[in-house]
Amino acid sequence: MVSPLSFNCFFEEVMRESADEFSCIGVTVSGRTLNNLRYVDDIVLTATMPTALQQLIDKVVAVSRDYGLEISTWKTKVMVTSEGRDHTFICNGEAIEQDVDVE
């Protein structure tokens, strides 16, 4: 079990080494491309194409492992708002549950 402070320190490095590398993947807000949002121990990865999101997931998983962290696939979900509803996203070798209803 990792303390919240340790988690945040580790995951800051994980995101810098993974998501920041893919600065072309994400959504553009006010001229800036965002591919991740973080709050406490929740992380949202964003992309405009299913293949780009899978690349981002794969990189975050790989870098997390380098730091001894593992993404919990049973707590992970993908929300698709347009293209990609037929795509299966994989994390740690398992399909990620997909939520297609925006509430």
Summary of the structure (lengths in Angstrom):
residues: 103
radius of gyration: 13.5
end to end distance: 32.7
largest distance: 38.6
contacts: 251
relative contact order: 0.16
helix: 37%
strand: 23%
